[in-house]
Amino acid sequence: MVPTEYLDGKTPTEQPNTAFRLQDFFPYRINILANSVSEALAQLYVQRFGLTRHEWRILATLGARTDMTAKEIARDTTLEKMQVSRAVARLESDGLVARDQDHEDRRNKILHLTTKGKSLFQEIVPLVSAREEYILEALSFEERDTLAIIMDKLEIQANELLKRG
């Protein structure tokens, strides 16, 4: 059930002295964390390899899944269709991504990494993985497992809200 009032029956606006602090608001905090982690990784692929975040996400997605349509990439990366289109165009012009005709649906193009794209992906992955590991070193192995479980639970709960509208 989506809460619209507190357990005491009062709506949030009826609560006495309810101070909202953005810095303590969970969605804000998780967004700040996500941005910090993303920036720490982006330093690497932006400065060293000249890739944007969108380009890196697409490169990483194709490196892990091989052949995909732009629509599938948009879904998996949470990027907008136009963001995918622009990033793919640049990756294609740099010789990192190629498009092939989808034999099942001629309206679609299947995207895949070129040999150059695969090589770049293989060069970047150990570097971003090392940065990920450095960030996660702040947690014990048990805390990492717990964090993964918590993240899964919160994603499921948020998706429930999305379904309900």
N, C-alpha and C positions, 0 to 999 in steps of 0.2 A: 504494500500500500504506500502511496506517495504521501508523505506527511504534509499536512497543511496547518496543523496546530500542534502545540506541545502537549505532553502527557497530562498536564493539569487542565487541559481543555481550552486554554487561552490561545489566541492566534499570536504570531510573533509580534505584531504591532501592539498587542495588549500587555505584553510582558513589561514589568517595571524595570527601568534602568538597564535595558538590554543594549549594551554597547557593541557595535559591530566594528571589528578591527580587521581590515583587509589583510594585514600581515599574518593573522591567525586563521584566515579563511582557507580551508583545505584546497579548493580549486586554484586559488592564487598561489599557494605554496608549492603545489605540484607543478604548476606552470613555470614558476621561478626555477625550480629544480631542473625541469626538462630543458629550459633555455640554457641554464648553466652547463649542463652535461653536453647539450648540442653544440654550444659555443666552444667548449673545450675540445671536442672532436673536430669541429669545423676549422679550427686553427690549422689543423694538420692538412686536410684535403683542399682547403682554400689556398693557403700560403704555398704549400709544397707542390700541389698538383693542379691548381687553378680551376678546381671544380666548385660549383655552387652547391648549397645544401640539396636543392632539388636534383641536380645532376648526380650527386653522390647517392642519394636515395634510389634513383633509377638504376645506376650502375650496380649498387649493392643488391637490389631486388633481382635484376637480370643475372647477376653473378650467382645468386643462390637458387634461382628457379629456371634459368635458361629462357626458353621461348615464351613470350607473353604478348598480349595485346596492350595497347595504351590504356584501355578501359580497366584491364586487370591490374596494371601498374598503378593507376590512379587509386583503385580500391585498396591495394596492398600498402601503398605509401601514404595514404590520406592526403594526397595532393589533388588540386583541382585539375580538371581536364586541360585547361589552358596552360597551367604550370607544367604539366607533363609534356604537352605538345612543344612548348618552347625549349624545355630542357632536352627532350629527345632530338629536336632539330639541331641543337648545338652539339650534342654528343655524336650525332650522325655526321655533322660537318667536320668534326674532329677525328672521324674514323673509328670511333669507339663503339658505336651501335649501328646495326644494319636492319633494314626492313625487308621482309619477304611477304609475298602474297599468301593469305590464309586460304588453303585449298578447300576448306569446309565452308567458308563464308568470304567470298571475294571482296566484300566491302571492308573487311578488316585487314590490317597489316600485322604480321607477327614480327616482334622486335627481339633481337638477340645481340649479345656482345660479339664484336669482331675479335680476332686474335689479339689485336692491340688493346681492345677493351678488357678482355680476359686477363691479359698481362698486367694492365693497370690495376684491375680489381685485386689480383693476387699480390700486387705490391702494397696496396693500401691496407688490406685486411689485417695483416699482422700489426701494423702501426696503430690502427684504431682499436684493435683488440687490446693492445698494450695500454692504451689510454683508458679504455673501459676497465681493465684490471686495476689500474692505479686508483681509479675512482672507487671501485668496489673494495679495495684494500681497507677502507674505513670500516668495513663490516666483517664480522666473523663469518665462517662458512655457514653456521646455523642461522645467523641473521640474513645472509643472502638467500637461503632457502625460504625463510619466513617472508622476506620481502617479495620473492617471486609468488608465493601463495597469496599474499595480501594484494599484490597488483592484479593477479588473476581475478580474485573475488571482487575487487573494486571495478574492474572493467566489466564484469558480468552485471553488477548492480547498475552501473551507469547505462549499459546497453538496455537493461530493463526499463529504465526511465525513458530512453529514446523510443522504445517500442510503444510505450503508453502515450507519448506525446505531451 
